[in-house]
Amino acid sequence: MTDHRQVVIIGSGPAGLTAAIYTARANLAPLVIEGEPSSDSDQPGGQLMLTTEVENFPGFPDGIMGPELMLNCKMQAQRFGAEFLTAKATKVDVSSRPFTIETSVGQSVTADAVIVATGARSLMLGLEAEKRLLGYGVSTCATCDGFFHRGFDVAVVGGGDSALEEAMFLSKFATTVNVIHRRSELRASKIMADRAKANPKLNFIWNSVVTDLVGDPTLEAAQLKNVETGDESTLPVHGLFVAIGHIPNTNVFTGFLDHDEAGYLKTIGHSTFTNVEGVFACGDVQDHVYRQAITAAGSGCMAAIDCERWLESGN
Amino acid sequence: MSENLLTLTDANFDETLVGADTPVLVDFWAEWCGPCKTIAPILEQIAEERAGQITIGKLNVDDNLATQARFDVMSIPTLILFKGGEPLVRLVGAKGKGQLLEELDRHL
């Protein structure tokens, strides 16, 4: 069965949901293809679904839990008539209009305009042992799995805000949280870095990368290499959490949407227009610089306005 | 909780699984786990649609540490399919309904 919509939004993080609120209020009755459940950030609600408290989203002086913020945004979009389909877009055909979007639940939909808001997912280390140990000590979700490391030592790989947020969360359970970072200083914001450095349970291991993981069936240790000295060492850990950066979710678009070398979609000037007329991009899928909930939401609003005006102009 | 779901505990785990008429898919979950909540309604649907073919058992890891430790569950949600009390296949992490059924159908 093929359904037709004026606007289809692919993705349901802050960018997709803001685009949904705005296009719904413009009476465009958007369909949001929200993604499918997963334990990494490629899921309905996006990266914020795996976080705890969001302290920097304006309007919440006491902070708000990431999943609650996303649920609120979804309800706000539904209130104005946005509809949701729990599925992944598996194929997008822009060779003729209307565009056709196929989904993982078999249902396909045609659309006059498409807003791409598929976001980015966490990079893994790419080690063979990492796959085998996923669920046996290696985790993509600190908020899900911190509990299992009560009274043990764990490691977080990375030096940005996400890594430190995970490390701070894990310090509620673990005895020691080793933060393994390949540089000699943190990439994180000053407030997070200061908090992390003041936390007595955090142990920073600088200039180091993880070269292998050992343990069978469960994780026992990480092999480390100091990138400055070349020295190798073994760090016994019960759990390992990876927060070394992100990769945009662009699989179904790379054939026809322009992207930069890192895979992020290109938009034209300060707009959300892509190289395909009628396809707009917003949020982390096109932003490797700011990558904040509020900037994603802001660009979702821009995409909705660009899309509405483009539809009104009769293309 | 739907009546199609078994509530498993450290105390009734072995007895319930060995005595089950169908393979049992055990969902290791907890209240504080977001992805566990997203798959809960999917599991209820599967329990209903595949009644007689598969039974879904829920094990709260917060209250049942012994069973969690016995199967080395260190990430939730973890789903383990048991046949005659023996673990047959293990799925780590939340998944969509289609993907879940595809994995399960291979073993049912």
Contacts between the chains, C-beta under 8 A, distances in Angstrom:
chain1	res1	chain2	res2	distance
A	36	B	95	7.3
A	36	B	96	3.3
A	36	B	98	7.9
A	36	B	99	7.3
A	37	B	35	6.4
A	37	B	38	4.3
A	37	B	39	5.3
A	37	B	42	7.0
A	37	B	94	4.1
A	37	B	95	6.2
A	37	B	96	5.6
A	38	B	35	7.2
A	38	B	93	6.3
A	38	B	94	5.4
A	38	B	95	6.6
A	38	B	96	7.8
A	39	B	35	4.7
A	39	B	75	7.4
A	39	B	77	7.3
A	39	B	92	7.5
A	39	B	93	3.4
A	39	B	94	4.9
A	40	B	93	7.5
A	43	B	35	7.3
A	43	B	38	7.1
A	43	B	94	7.0
A	44	B	38	7.1
A	49	B	34	5.6
A	49	B	35	7.8
A	50	B	34	7.0
A	67	B	34	5.3
A	86	B	96	7.3
A	87	B	96	7.6
A	88	B	96	7.5
A	104	B	96	6.5
A	104	B	98	6.0
A	105	B	98	6.4
A	134	B	75	7.3
A	134	B	92	5.9
A	134	B	93	7.7
A	135	B	73	7.8
A	135	B	74	6.5
A	135	B	75	4.1
A	135	B	78	5.9
A	135	B	90	7.5
A	135	B	92	3.2
A	135	B	93	7.1
A	136	B	72	6.1
A	136	B	74	5.7
A	136	B	75	7.6
A	137	B	74	5.5
A	139	B	74	7.4
A	139	B	75	5.2
A	140	B	93	7.2
A	141	B	34	7.9
A	141	B	35	6.5
A	141	B	75	7.4
A	141	B	93	8.0
A	143	B	32	7.4
A	143	B	33	7.6
A	143	B	34	6.6
A	144	B	33	4.7
A	144	B	34	7.0
A	144	B	35	6.1
A	144	B	36	7.4
A	144	B	75	6.6
A	144	B	76	5.5
A	144	B	77	7.8
A	145	B	74	6.4
A	145	B	75	4.9
A	145	B	76	6.8
A	147	B	30	6.9
A	147	B	32	7.5
A	147	B	61	7.4
A	147	B	62	7.7
A	148	B	61	8.0
A	148	B	68	7.8
A	148	B	73	7.5
A	148	B	74	4.5
A	148	B	75	7.3
A	149	B	74	7.9
A	217	B	72	5.8
A	218	B	72	5.4
A	218	B	74	6.5
A	239	B	74	7.0
